[in-house]
Amino acid sequence: MTDIEGRHLVADFIAGRRVSGAADEPLSPEEMRGAIKGAGIRLMDIPRDHKELRELTPKGLRAYYHGEGQPSGPPKAGIYLNTGPKAPDRDFVTAHEFGHAIDHFTGMLLSSSLTPEEVAELRVVYGSLRSRQEKNGPKLQPEHFGYRGKDVNRELVAEGLRAYMTDPNYFKTVAPETAAKIRDIVNENPYLRDAIQFNSLGGVGLIGTGAGSQDRDDQ
């Protein structure tokens, strides 16, 4: 009924613990799409012959989030997928762009208020999830993909949110301070809280054999 800090859980979709005494649960691809729809975000493939929409996705990008502020109410927002429905990375890029949407719906409060400790946590997550798999390969960061200035933190947050949604036990273990910030800002956001909220196990899931056990449960 409440998250770990006591906030009421009312969303249709919860990333993390949903049942007392149970393990953290990730959002499935179907649940992810449900949360996107519940937040009022359009999820669209870009037809090859649709020039206007095609121009929204620069060449080479797999997906693109486009949002506009509204005088009142939630932003006008859409996720445009420059990838086929059977592409193996479709769910990955959808979740990442949803992360950008969540940050935007908070007024960029998530990405603009990161502490140095939270940035460090997110860089560990980003480097682990986005880096090459070869032994001794470089730990990639947003700067390797051309991001600069404010866009660096926005990219870190988007990937962190993707990690929290798809593997909540891993994320809250590696990035506990950032996970707490996400719960604090998103779970009370009037434009998001009915569609998606975040939760976490208690401290026992963060240390020792508890973390390993929960990781196996999540797999």
C-alpha positions, -999 to 999 in steps of 0.1 A, spaced: 0 0 0 30 23 5 65 26 -7 95 22 15 93 58 27 56 56 34 41 73 3 9 58 -9 12 35 -39 -17 42 -63 -2 37 -97 -14 11 -122 22 0 -126 49 -3 -98 86 -8 -106 100 -27 -75 83 -43 -46 45 -48 -51 36 -73 -24 47 -73 13 74 -98 18 79 -104 -19 109 -96 -42 113 -65 -63 95 -69 -96 105 -52 -129 81 -38 -155 75 -62 -184 76 -47 -219 38 -49 -219 36 -31 -185 60 -5 -198 38 3 -227 8 4 -204 25 29 -181 35 50 -212 -1 51 -223 -13 58 -188 9 89 -186 -7 102 -218 24 97 -239 20 87 -275 41 57 -286 45 57 -324 65 39 -351 78 63 -377 65 53 -411 91 54 -439 69 77 -459 60 101 -431 85 130 -437 74 152 -407 78 124 -381 110 111 -398 126 145 -393 120 142 -356 145 113 -354 180 123 -366 196 97 -388 211 68 -368 189 73 -337 168 42 -327 142 63 -309 134 99 -299 114 115 -271 96 148 -281 78 168 -254 64 202 -252 54 221 -220 17 230 -215 3 261 -198 -15 237 -174 -16 200 -171 9 174 -183 33 180 -212 23 171 -247 46 142 -253 54 114 -277 80 86 -281 89 80 -317 105 46 -326 128 45 -355 129 7 -354 108 -22 -366 84 -40 -343 107 -71 -343 139 -53 -336 158 -69 -307 165 -36 -291 129 -22 -294 120 -28 -257 154 -13 -246 150 19 -265 114 23 -255 123 21 -218 152 45 -222 130 71 -240 103 66 -213 131 76 -189 135 109 -207 97 114 -206 96 108 -168 124 134 -163 105 158 -185 73 153 -167 91 163 -134 101 196 -151 136 181 -154 139 182 -117 155 147 -116 183 156 -139 188 192 -128 191 184 -91 216 156 -91 242 157 -63 278 147 -71 272 114 -53 241 107 -74 260 115 -106 287 91 -95 261 63 -89 245 69 -123 278 68 -141 285 34 -126 251 22 -138 255 38 -172 290 24 -177 280 -11 -166 249 -13 -188 261 6 -219 297 -5 -222 312 -30 -246 311 -66 -235 347 -73 -245 372 -78 -217 389 -46 -207 366 -26 -230 361 11 -221 333 20 -197 312 42 -220 296 74 -207 272 99 -223 301 120 -235 312 91 -257 280 95 -277 283 133 -281 262 145 -251 274 178 -236 262 202 -208 228 195 -193 222 166 -218 248 145 -199 228 144 -167 196 139 -187 211 109 -204 223 95 -171 189 99 -156 171 83 -185 193 52 -184 190 51 -146 152 51 -149 154 24 -175 175 3 -151 151 10 -122 121 0 -143 137 -32 -158 159 -44 -129 148 -25 -97 168 -47 -73 201 -41 -92 195 -4 -95 185 3 -59 215 -18 -48 241 0 -70 225 35 -68 206 37 -35 207 75 -32 195 81 -67 168 54 -63 155 73 -32 155 106 -52 135 89 -80 109 77 -55 107 111 -38 102 130 -70 82 106 -92 59 90 -66 42 123 -57 42 138 -92 6 146 -102 13 137 -139 30 104 -132 18 89 -100 -14 73 -114 6 56 -142 39 46 -127 56 47 -92 88 32 -78 94 11 -48 122 -10 -31 128 -37 -7 141 -27 28 177 -27 38 180 -64 41 178 -67 3 208 -44 -1 236 -63 17 252 -97 20 233 -128 8 201 -108 6 211 -90 -25 223 -121 -42 191 -140 -34 169 -112 -47 190 -109 -79 183 -146 -86 146 -141 -78 145 -112 -103 161 -133 -130 
